[in-house]
Amino acid sequence: MRKSGATIGRPHFLGVAVTAALAASWIGCRACTTTESHVDVPVTLDDVRKLANDGSVVVDVKRREQAAGGAGCGHSAACILLVPVELVSAFFPTKFDEASVIDNGKLTYFARFDANGAFIESAKYLEKSIRYYRALPLEKLRKTVIVRSAEASIGSDGGPEAIGRVLLLPQLDLIADYEAALAKEHGADSRAALIIEAATWLLDESVPFLEKHESDSREPDETRASVIAELCRADDRRSETVLKAATQNPGPKAAVAGIECGVSSTRDAARDAFVGMTADLLCHAKSAAEASELVRALPEGNAALTAAQARCSEPSGRALLSLVAEIPVARTELERVMRESRVYDNALGERLLLRKLDHRAALFAGLDAKPGRERFVVLMSTELTSRATQPSNGRRHG
């Protein structure tokens, strides 16, 4: 039978990477004003030293130093299975203390602390398994929590095998903490930062939390959009869940973020769903600025646009959707929109192609209306600038 623990020396740890948020725990969380321990192992150097006795237990503490940006995590406990993204080893402290507890010649506990004595991570060696612990810097909650993060069986070389992440929510109710913080926070950006931080640490455990906030139409549109963009940028598998939840009554910014995520990640079904919703929002846009933002996001020729154009009851919106969907638009309809539209004027201008005779005629027809005059000047300036910057192909422009 294998003896408890591993042979003396540096323990085996996993080369699984961490996010910049995890890396923050290595350099200290400046915003974290409190530390909570939810584990039954020593998390201060003083407590580790107290494990020593005059007999069989020896505690060895060594100061380690590495070059800035060095790959210090190659055999570090910081590399335990926690967040499945690439390790940024440059964030690991250049100076840190390693404490080893050796009982009858066997390594039973190993811990790392930063130069100021703050706990970073540790590993506890049992008879047949290794338990890993680490500090999570919850900057948006202004606290650090110490939790059990992974567990592994002991292989024939005394190192870990069959490693698995340990769920966080059974250890502490972080969802309740983040919900309490959100209840006090009304700023869209700050709310997004709280939701994203929760998702960073809780991984798949955060899915119900993400679904709740992304499907809630009371959540600020900017918040929902930021969460979609962040998870999509990280190519997080949970973005599928977030996109599905966000299709429930999205605002303009969330709808645009959904289209962009679908395009960048080749999620065609998600993209088309958000195209249809964005088109519906465009039909009843509340301002010219909102209409312009929606127009820029819509891809030309998408089938969902045709369906949205058919169900749009707002004349200006229907005309604009016709242009985006490449559906023929009656000249009289364009003229009326140019004369009367206030909400859609800028957005329409972006889709009125001056090379098309009917569209140019509609612009001229709208010149007696102030919005039409302003739009015409902008469009002509844009077209002339565009022509001036195009290759001449040997011909002179007259």
N, C-alpha and C positions, 0 to 999 in steps of 0.2 A: 504494500500500500504506500502511496506517495505521502511524504511528510507534509505538514502544514507549512505553507509559505514557499518562497523561492530562495535560491542561493543568494549569498551576499553579493551585493553589487547593485548597479542601477537597474531598476525594474523594467520590464517590457511594457511599452505603451503603444497606443494605436496611432497610425499616421492618418487620421481622418481630420479634415480641415474645419475651420471655423469662419464665421463672418467677422466683419469689422466690429460688430457689436460684441462678439465674444472676445475679440482681441482687446477691446476696451478694458476688460477685466484684468488684463495683464499689465496695463499701464495705469490702472486706477480709474475709478469712476468719480470724477470731480463733483458731479451732481448728487452722488449717493451720500446721504447724511447718516444712514443707519445700516447696520448689518444684522441679518437674521439667520441663525443657523437652524436647519431642519434635519440635522444628522446627529448620529450618536458617536462620532469620532472627534478627536481633538482638532480644533481649527485655529489654534494660536500656537506660536512657538513655545510659549511658557507651558501650555498644557501638554505639548508633546514632550518637552524636557521632563515633566513630572512623571512620565511613564518609566523613566530610568530607576533602577534600584541598585543596591550594592551586590546583587547576585547575577542573575541570568539575563536581565534586560539592559541593553546598552542603547543610548540615543546618540547618534552622530549627526552633527549639523555642519554643513559646509557652505561657504559663500561661493556662488558660481558667477562667472562673468563671460559674456560672449560679445563679439563685435556687433555693432548696430546693424540690423538688417540680416543678421546671420540666421541660418536655418536651425535655430535652437530647438525647434519643435520636433526634430527628427526622431528623438527618443524621449519626448516629453510627455508627461501626464496630461498636458494641455491638449494633446491630440486625441483625447478619448472621443468616442462616438457621441456627438451631441448635436451639432448642426451640420448637415450634409452639403457643405459648400467648400470652396477652396481655402486652404489655410493661408493666412497672411502672416508668415513667420516674423516679418519685420517688426510686428507689434509686440512680440514677446519681450519682457524686460531684459535689458542688457545685464542687470545685476539682480540676483535672486538667491534665496537660501533654500537648500535641500536638506530635509530632515529625514533620517532613516532610523527606524526602530527595529532593533535586532534582538530576537528572543532565542537564546540557546543556539546562536549561529544562523538563525533563519530570519530573513526579512519579513516582518509582519505588517509594517505600516511605512508608507513613504509619502511625504508631503512637500509642497513647494509654497514659498511665501515670497512676496516682493520685498524690496530692500527696506520698506517701511513696516514690514511685519504683517501685511495684509495677506490673508489666505488666497491662494490661487487654485490649487487642486491637490488631490491626494488619492492614494490607492491603499486599500486594506486587504491583506492576504489572509484568507480563511483556509480551511482544510482542503476544499475542492474548488474554490472559486475566488475571484478577485472582485472587489467592489470599488467603483470609482466615484469620486466626489469632486464637485467644483463650485466655484463662486460665479453667480450670474449677476452682472451689473445691470440692474433695471433702472437705467438712467431716467426714464420718463416717470417712474414711480419714486425716484429719488432714494433708492435703497438697493443694497446688495443682498442676495439670498444665497445660502449655501445648501446645496441639494445633492442627492445621489443621482448620478447622471448615467451610469452604465454598469453592466455586470458581465463577467466572462468566466468561463470555466478555465481551469489551469491545464495547460498542455504538457506534453512530455518534457519540454525544455524549461518548465516552470513559468512560462509566459502565458498570456491570455489566448484563448480560442473560443469560438462560438460566442462572440461578443454581441450584446444587445443593449439598446438604449432603454433606460428606465423612465417610465412616464413621470411627468412632473405633477400633474393635477392631484393624484392620490397623496402626494407629499404636502402640497399646500395649494390653496384655492387662488391661483393667480388670476383666473377669470374674474372672480369677485373683486380683486384689487384693481384690475383694469376697468371694470364697469364702474366702480366707485370713483375712479379718477375721471372717467368720461362724463359722469354725472355732474362734475364740477367744471368741466372744460367745454367752452362753446366755440372756440376758434377752430376753423376748418383744418388748418395745417397742424395744429397741436393735437386735434382728435386723430388725424391720420397717423401722426407719429406714435401715438399710444397704441393704435390698432396694429400698426406694422411691427412695433416692438413686441407686442404680445405674440404675433404670428412668428416672429424670429425665434423666440425661445420655446414656444409650445409646439411648433411644427404641426403635425396632423391633429394634435389635441386642440388646435385653435380653429378647426374647420367650422363647428357650430357657431362659434363666436364671430367668425368672418361672415358666415351666411346671414346671421342676424343683422349685422350692421350694413352689409352691402345690399340687402333686400329692403331695408327700412327707408322709405321715401322721406322720412324726417331727418335722416342723416344728411349733413350738408353735401351738396353735389360735388364740391371740390374735394371733400374727404373721400368720397367713394371713388372718384377719379384717381386720386393719388394712390389709394390702396391697389386698384387695378393696375396702374402703371408700374408700381413697385414690384408686385408679384410677377407681372409679365416680364419685366426687365430681368428679374432673377431667374426666369424660366422655371418658376416654381410650379410643380404639378398641381398645387392648390389653386392656381389661377383659373383652372377649368371650373372649379366650384364657385369661385368668386365671380367669374363672368356670368355663370348661370344665375346666381343670386341677384346680380346687378341688373339683369334684364327685367326685373320687376320694378316698373316705374322709374327708370333712370332719368336724371336730369341731363341737360345738354353736355356738360363736361364729362360725366360718367359715360354717356353714350359715345362721345368722341373717343374717350380712352378705350372703350370696348372695341371700337372699330380698329384703332391703331394696334391694339393687342392682337386682335384676330389676324390682321395683315402681317404683322411682324413674326408671328408664331405659326402661320399657316393654319390657324384654327378657322376653317372656312365657315363652319356652321355658326360659330360665335360671331364672326364678322358679319355674316348675312343677317343674323338676328338683330345686331346693333345697327346695321344699315337701315333696316326697316323702321326701327324705333327712332333713329336720328332723323329719318325722312318725315316721320309723323310729327316730331318736334319742330322741324323746319316749317311744316305746313302752318303751324300756329305759333311761330316764333314771336317772342315778346319784345324784341328790339332788333335794330339793324345789326348791332354788334353780335348778338346771339345768332342771328341768321347767317352772318358772314362766317362765324366759327363753324357752324354746322355744314355750310356749303363746302368749306375747305376740306372737311373730313370725308365727305361723301365721294366714293369712287364712281366714275362715269360708267354707264352701261350695266350696272348691277340689276339683276332681275327684281330684287326687293324694291328698287326705286319705282319700277313700273306699277307695282301693286299699290305703293304708297301714293303715287300720283293719281291713280284712279279713285282712291278713297278720300283725297284731300278736297275739302269744300271751300277753302279760302282761295279766291282767284289769284292773288299774288303768289301764294305758296304753290299753287298748282302750276303756274307758269314757270316758276323757278325749278320745281321738280321736273317739269317737262324738259327744260334745258339740260339739267344734270343727267336725266335718264335718256337723253338724246331722242326725245319724242318730239315730233313737229309741233311748233307753237304758232298759233294764228297771229299774224302781224297785228291785228286789232287788239288782241289780248296783251301783247307786249307794249303797245302804245299806251293802253289804258293803265297798265301797271307803272310805266315810266311817268305818266302824268300824275297818278293818284297815290302811288305807294310811298309810304314813309318807312315802314319797318323793313321792307325787302329791297329798298333801293340800292344800297351798297352791295348786298349779296347778289342781286340780279346783275349789277354791273360787272361783277367778277366772272359771270357766265355768259355775258353778251359778247359774242365773238364778232369783232369789227370786220372780219373778212367776209361775213355773211351779209348779203345785201339787205335782207329783211330785218336783221338785227340792227344794222346801221340806220335803216330808215326809221325804226322804232325810236332809236336814240334821238334822231333829229326831230321826230314828231313830239318828243317830250321836252324839247328845249324851252318851251314857254313856261314850264314848271321849274321852280328853283332847284329841287333835287335833281331833275333831269339835266339841267345846265351844269351843275357841279360834277355830276357823275361823268358827263361827256368830256369835260376838261381833264379829269383824272384818267379816263380811259385812253384818250388821245395821247396824253403825255406818256402813259405806259407803253402804248403801241409804238410811238416814235422812238422811245428809248430802246425797246426790244429790237426794232429794226436796225437801229444804229449799231447795236452790239453783235448782230448776226454776221457771219462770214459773207463777204461780197461775192465770192466765186468768180472774181474777175470782172464783175459788172459794177458800174458806178450807180450809186443811188441818186436819183434826181429829186 
